[in-house]
Amino acid sequence: HEINNPLGTITIYAHLLLKSLDKNDPRREDVELIINESNRAKEIVQGLLSFARDTKLKQAQMNINEILEEVLGLIINQSLFHNIKIEKSFFEDMPFIIADETKLKQVFLNILLNAAQAMEGNGRLTINTIADKKNIKVKIQDTGPGIPPENMGKLFSPFFTTKEKGTGLGLAISYGIVEKHGGKIDVTSELGKGSTFLITLPIAGGVEQK
């Protein structure tokens, strides 16, 4: 609150100032920058809260295929995905896992949005699910430019981002969520040939909350 309240005040008065300026006033660009950067700061604060907050998982039995279908339903009509071909192959007899549905959706949304942005809204997304005796695995592969080798070790570090307006918290939060479920995220990438995220989660389901 000590940060968000002043940011809210800055944003409100910047909007008022913007309304008072003529459309051709050269100062409009500066005021718009104040508004945009204030909003970005609020997003960073929100991300920090999500990253730092140690909330318990609201776990329930679920099928990961159904979770992915729901997430795809949320993004399929977004303009960013209009020129992206989505190919999916889901394991038919997918065993149930015990997990927090909302948090897993957050993980998949983040990875899929990152992939779409990396491809600049044009390419192919391949989503596969498989299972063995102990784990279920979700593989998300894009045809983007790939990740430079020097960035691979930093992907899940808080505040690391290559986006002009990114907060660098999305993948860090996603990694923490998967880890809290007793799983892991692995990434492979080749420049010019895209990236692959592999999310592994235990079938036995969830981790005991302390």
Secondary structure, DSSP 8 states (H G I E B T S, - for coil): -TTHHHHHHHHHHHHHHHHHS-TT-TTHHHHHHHHHHHHHHHHHHHHHHHHH------EEEE-HHHHHHHHHHHHTTSGGGTEEEEEEE--TT---EEEEHHHHHHHHHHHHHHHHHHTTTEEEEEEEEEE-SSEEEEEEEE-S----HHHHTTTTSTT---STT--S-HHHHHHHHHHHTT-EEEEEEETTTEEEEEEEEESS------
